[in-house]
Amino acid sequence: MSFDLDKALRRLKPHKRGRQLQRRGDAELLWQDDPRLRGLPVLLDTCVYIDILQGRTSTSLDADLDLRTRHHSVVCIGELLHAFGRLDPQHAGTAAVQDALRGAVAAIPPSRTHTPSDSHWIEANILTGLLLRLQEIPRHQGQEHRFLNDALILLQARSLGVAVLTRNIADFDYLSQLVPDAIVANYRV
């Protein structure tokens, strides 16, 4: 494993953080159509795939995605494929959902697919613990997994030098306050 804990702690400074994070106003956030983000590649959050498959994306977002280089995280692919185990195989709609997911994943180019590194995993766990503590989220409420995946995605995007594209505005706002050099491009449906 190649990981420098002291370097991560100096960068994240969990020991110096004690104040609860507040969700910033929309005007303080970056949005997908912001001219400052024009042409910047994106790492898609899981919600983007779901919104595309459900036909919930705007014409503006669709056009924007056509112009951007899109990167993909195995974290998001895993979140999507969770449905293969979770959905009831006896339900009438399960096969169609699984077919759509299978097609979406098959269309992802391997050259743009990224796996979190050792450093990503360890820093994401530190960030998750920090976020849970600062937001006073009770232990064992199921939030750890959600925040861990989001932290992994954010750190991957940061290391690739791309923006995370998401509609998960609040969670990524909190995380980007803790990792201010990460770029988050928000959108709404």
C-alpha positions as CSV (number, residue, x, y, z in Angstrom):
1,M,0.0,0.0,0.0
2,S,1.3,3.4,-0.9
3,F,-0.2,5.9,1.4
4,D,1.1,8.8,3.5
5,L,-1.2,9.2,6.5
6,D,0.6,12.3,7.8
7,K,0.3,14.0,4.5
8,A,-3.4,13.2,4.3
9,L,-4.0,14.5,7.9
10,R,-2.1,17.8,7.1
11,R,-4.3,18.3,4.0
12,L,-7.6,17.3,5.5
13,K,-6.9,18.7,9.0
14,P,-9.6,16.8,10.9
15,H,-8.1,17.8,14.2
16,K,-8.7,21.5,13.4
17,R,-12.3,21.1,12.4
18,G,-15.0,21.4,15.0
19,R,-17.8,23.5,13.6
20,Q,-20.8,22.0,11.9
21,L,-20.9,22.7,8.1
22,Q,-23.7,24.7,6.7
23,R,-25.2,24.1,3.2
24,R,-24.1,27.1,1.1
25,G,-26.6,29.0,-1.0
26,D,-27.1,28.2,-4.6
27,A,-25.3,31.4,-5.6
28,E,-22.1,30.2,-3.9
29,L,-22.0,26.9,-5.8
30,L,-20.9,26.0,-9.3
31,W,-23.5,24.8,-11.7
32,Q,-23.1,22.6,-14.7
33,D,-23.7,25.5,-17.2
34,D,-21.3,27.9,-15.5
35,P,-18.9,29.4,-18.1
36,R,-16.0,28.8,-15.8
37,L,-16.5,25.1,-16.2
38,R,-16.9,25.1,-20.0
39,G,-15.0,22.3,-21.6
40,L,-13.8,20.8,-18.2
41,P,-14.1,17.0,-18.2
42,V,-16.5,15.5,-15.7
43,L,-16.7,12.4,-13.5
44,L,-20.3,11.3,-13.4
45,D,-22.0,10.7,-10.1
46,T,-24.4,7.8,-9.9
47,C,-27.5,10.1,-10.1
48,V,-26.4,11.3,-13.6
49,Y,-26.8,7.7,-15.0
50,I,-30.1,7.3,-13.3
51,D,-31.4,10.6,-14.5
52,I,-30.3,9.8,-18.1
53,L,-31.9,6.4,-18.0
54,Q,-35.2,7.8,-16.6
55,G,-35.2,10.6,-19.2
56,R,-35.1,13.3,-16.5
57,T,-32.1,15.3,-17.7
58,S,-32.6,18.7,-19.3
59,T,-31.8,19.5,-22.9
60,S,-29.1,21.8,-21.7
61,L,-27.5,19.1,-19.6
62,D,-27.7,16.6,-22.4
63,A,-26.1,19.0,-24.8
64,D,-23.4,19.8,-22.2
65,L,-22.6,16.1,-21.7
66,D,-22.2,15.7,-25.5
67,L,-19.5,18.3,-25.4
68,R,-17.6,17.1,-22.4
69,T,-15.2,14.2,-21.8
70,R,-16.9,12.0,-19.4
71,H,-15.1,9.9,-16.8
72,H,-16.6,7.0,-14.8
73,S,-15.9,5.6,-11.4
74,V,-16.2,2.0,-10.5
75,V,-17.9,3.3,-7.3
76,C,-20.8,4.6,-9.3
77,I,-20.9,1.5,-11.5
78,G,-21.1,-0.5,-8.4
79,E,-23.9,1.6,-7.0
80,L,-25.8,1.1,-10.2
81,L,-25.3,-2.6,-10.3
82,H,-26.5,-2.9,-6.7
83,A,-29.9,-3.2,-8.3
84,F,-29.0,-6.7,-9.7
85,G,-29.0,-8.0,-6.1
86,R,-31.5,-5.7,-4.6
87,L,-34.5,-5.8,-7.0
88,D,-37.0,-8.5,-6.6
89,P,-36.5,-10.9,-9.6
90,Q,-40.2,-11.8,-9.5
91,H,-41.3,-8.1,-10.0
92,A,-42.6,-7.4,-13.5
93,G,-40.3,-4.3,-14.0
94,T,-37.1,-5.8,-12.7
95,A,-35.9,-7.3,-16.0
96,A,-36.4,-4.0,-17.9
97,V,-34.5,-2.1,-15.2
98,Q,-31.6,-4.6,-15.3
99,D,-31.5,-4.6,-19.1
100,A,-31.3,-0.7,-19.1
101,L,-28.5,-0.8,-16.5
102,R,-26.6,-3.6,-18.4
103,G,-26.7,-1.4,-21.5
104,A,-25.6,1.7,-19.7
105,V,-22.6,-0.1,-18.1
106,A,-21.7,-1.8,-21.4
107,A,-21.5,1.7,-23.1
108,I,-18.9,2.9,-20.6
109,P,-15.5,3.0,-22.3
110,P,-12.9,1.1,-20.2
111,S,-10.3,3.8,-21.0
112,R,-12.4,6.3,-19.1
113,T,-13.2,4.1,-16.1
114,H,-11.3,4.7,-12.9
115,T,-10.8,2.7,-9.7
116,P,-10.1,4.4,-6.4
117,S,-6.5,4.1,-5.2
118,D,-5.4,3.1,-1.7
119,S,-5.0,6.9,-0.9
120,H,-8.6,7.6,-2.1
121,W,-10.0,4.9,0.1
122,I,-8.1,6.0,3.2
123,E,-8.7,9.7,2.7
124,A,-12.4,9.0,1.9
125,N,-12.8,7.2,5.2
126,I,-11.2,10.1,7.1
127,L,-13.5,12.5,5.3
128,T,-16.5,10.3,6.0
129,G,-15.7,10.2,9.7
130,L,-15.1,13.9,9.8
131,L,-18.3,14.7,8.0
132,L,-20.3,12.4,10.3
133,R,-18.7,14.0,13.4
134,L,-19.2,17.6,12.2
135,Q,-22.8,17.1,11.1
136,E,-23.5,15.2,14.4
137,I,-25.0,12.2,12.5
138,P,-25.6,9.4,14.9
139,R,-23.5,6.2,14.5
140,H,-25.0,3.2,12.8
141,Q,-27.7,5.1,10.9
142,G,-26.6,3.9,7.5
143,Q,-25.1,7.2,6.4
144,E,-21.5,6.0,6.5
145,H,-21.7,4.1,3.2
146,R,-23.5,6.9,1.4
147,F,-20.9,9.5,2.4
148,L,-18.0,7.1,1.8
149,N,-19.0,6.6,-1.8
150,D,-19.5,10.3,-2.3
151,A,-16.1,11.0,-0.8
152,L,-14.4,8.4,-3.0
153,I,-16.0,10.0,-6.1
154,L,-14.9,13.5,-5.1
155,L,-11.4,12.5,-4.4
156,Q,-11.2,10.6,-7.7
157,A,-12.4,13.6,-9.6
158,R,-9.9,15.8,-7.7
159,S,-7.0,13.5,-8.6
160,L,-8.1,13.4,-12.3
161,G,-8.4,17.2,-12.4
162,V,-12.0,17.0,-13.5
163,A,-15.3,18.1,-11.9
164,V,-17.8,15.8,-10.3
165,L,-21.2,16.2,-12.1
166,T,-24.0,15.7,-9.6
167,R,-27.5,16.7,-8.5
168,N,-26.6,15.5,-4.9
169,I,-26.1,19.1,-4.1
170,A,-26.0,19.1,-0.2
171,D,-23.7,16.1,0.3
172,F,-21.1,17.3,-2.3
173,D,-21.3,20.8,-0.9
174,Y,-20.3,19.6,2.5
175,L,-17.5,17.4,1.1
176,S,-16.2,20.2,-1.1
177,Q,-16.0,22.5,1.9
178,L,-13.7,19.9,3.4
179,V,-11.7,19.5,0.2
180,P,-11.9,23.0,-1.3
181,D,-9.6,22.3,-4.3
182,A,-12.2,19.7,-5.6
183,I,-14.6,20.9,-8.3
184,V,-18.3,20.1,-8.2
185,A,-20.6,20.9,-11.1
186,N,-24.2,20.8,-9.8
187,Y,-27.4,20.4,-11.7
188,R,-31.1,19.9,-11.0
189,V,-33.7,17.9,-12.9
